[in-house]
């Protein structure tokens, strides 16, 4: 529970200021950030990739560990466990690819 609170606190402290900057008009955003709105786009893109890659790797490791533990307990079920595990790993990886696309879109806003 403490880890969850720490992650949520880090998430909101990182994204809340940039969300407030992005919610403003272009002229007021440039005035409030001193003309460095592009810096926030770059930081957001890098942070999106870092968070997506780290949590994607953690979830893939947990899925693989659970599947391998199941195969270790019942080696006869290896064929039935392997296919859903590969599908789950592909779906987890697709979420990381979505974050990569979002990061590219954010980089496209940098002038």
Backbone torsions as a table, in degrees:
resi	resn	phi	psi	omega
1	UNK	NA	-38.4	179.8
2	UNK	-65.6	-36.6	178.4
3	UNK	-65.0	-40.7	179.8
4	UNK	-62.4	-43.0	178.5
5	UNK	-64.8	-39.1	178.9
6	UNK	-66.1	-42.7	178.8
7	UNK	-64.2	-44.1	179.6
8	UNK	-65.2	-38.6	177.3
9	UNK	-63.8	-42.0	178.2
10	UNK	-67.1	-38.6	179.7
11	UNK	-63.4	-49.3	-177.2
12	UNK	-71.0	-32.7	178.0
13	UNK	-72.3	-25.9	178.6
14	UNK	-83.0	-38.9	-173.1
15	UNK	-97.1	-23.8	-177.3
16	UNK	-63.5	-46.5	178.4
17	UNK	-62.9	-39.1	-180.0
18	UNK	-71.3	-32.4	176.9
19	UNK	-66.3	-36.8	177.8
20	UNK	-67.9	-36.6	178.4
21	UNK	-68.1	-41.3	-177.7
22	UNK	-72.1	-20.7	-178.5
23	UNK	-78.3	-12.8	-177.0
24	UNK	-87.3	168.3	173.5
25	UNK	-64.8	162.3	-177.7
26	UNK	-63.6	-40.5	-178.9
27	UNK	-68.1	-41.4	180.0
28	UNK	-74.3	-29.7	177.5
29	UNK	-66.5	-41.6	179.4
30	UNK	-66.9	-35.8	179.9
31	UNK	-71.9	-37.9	-176.6
32	UNK	-76.3	-26.5	-179.6
33	UNK	-100.3	2.8	-178.7
34	UNK	74.5	24.3	178.4
35	UNK	83.9	10.0	-177.9
36	UNK	-108.6	41.3	178.7
37	UNK	-65.6	-29.1	179.7
38	UNK	-64.9	-27.7	177.8
39	UNK	-63.3	-39.3	-179.9
40	UNK	-68.0	-35.5	176.3
41	UNK	-63.0	-43.2	-179.3
42	UNK	-66.3	-42.7	179.3
43	UNK	-65.0	-42.7	179.9
44	UNK	-63.6	-40.6	179.2
45	UNK	-64.0	-45.9	179.1
46	UNK	-65.3	-39.5	-179.5
47	UNK	-69.0	-36.8	178.8
48	UNK	-62.8	-43.7	179.1
49	UNK	-66.7	-42.0	-178.6
50	UNK	-62.9	-45.6	-179.2
51	UNK	-67.5	-45.4	-178.7
52	UNK	-63.3	-43.6	-178.9
53	UNK	-67.3	-41.0	-177.9
54	UNK	-68.8	-47.0	-179.8
55	UNK	-72.2	-30.6	174.5
56	UNK	-64.4	-41.9	178.3
57	UNK	-66.1	-40.6	178.5
58	UNK	-64.0	-43.1	-179.0
59	UNK	-71.1	-34.9	175.7
60	UNK	-66.3	-39.0	178.6
61	UNK	-64.4	-41.0	179.7
62	UNK	-67.2	-40.2	179.1
63	UNK	-65.6	-43.3	179.3
64	UNK	-66.5	-39.7	179.3
65	UNK	-64.1	-41.2	179.1
66	UNK	-66.1	-40.6	179.3
67	UNK	-66.6	-43.3	179.7
68	UNK	-67.5	-32.9	176.1
69	UNK	-66.8	-39.9	177.3
70	UNK	-65.1	-39.7	177.6
71	UNK	-67.9	-36.8	178.7
72	UNK	-65.6	-34.2	179.2
73	UNK	-77.1	-33.4	-178.9
74	UNK	-138.7	87.2	-177.3
75	UNK	-61.9	-22.0	179.6
76	UNK	-70.8	-19.8	-178.3
77	UNK	-94.1	14.1	-176.1
78	UNK	-60.5	-40.4	-179.7
79	UNK	-67.4	-35.2	-179.7
80	UNK	-77.7	-22.4	-178.5
81	UNK	-91.6	-32.0	-172.4
82	UNK	-66.4	-43.6	-177.3
83	UNK	-65.0	-49.6	177.3
84	UNK	-63.2	-31.4	178.1
85	UNK	-65.4	-43.3	-179.7
86	UNK	-66.4	-38.7	177.0
87	UNK	-64.4	-42.2	178.8
88	UNK	-64.3	-41.3	178.2
89	UNK	-64.3	-37.2	178.2
90	UNK	-66.9	-39.1	178.2
91	UNK	-67.6	-38.0	177.1
92	UNK	-65.1	-42.4	-179.8
93	UNK	-66.9	-31.2	178.1
94	UNK	-65.3	-33.0	176.3
95	UNK	-65.4	-37.2	177.1
96	UNK	-67.7	-36.3	177.9
97	UNK	-67.5	-36.1	174.9
98	UNK	-60.5	-40.9	177.6
99	UNK	-64.5	-36.7	176.5
100	UNK	-63.2	-41.2	178.0
101	UNK	-63.7	-42.8	178.3
102	UNK	-63.1	-39.8	178.3
103	UNK	-64.5	-39.1	176.6
104	UNK	-64.9	-38.7	177.3
105	UNK	-65.1	-38.9	176.8
106	UNK	-66.5	-37.6	177.5
107	UNK	-67.2	-28.1	177.4
108	UNK	-67.9	-21.2	177.9
109	UNK	-81.7	-13.0	-179.9
110	UNK	-77.6	127.0	-176.8
111	UNK	-92.3	NA	NA
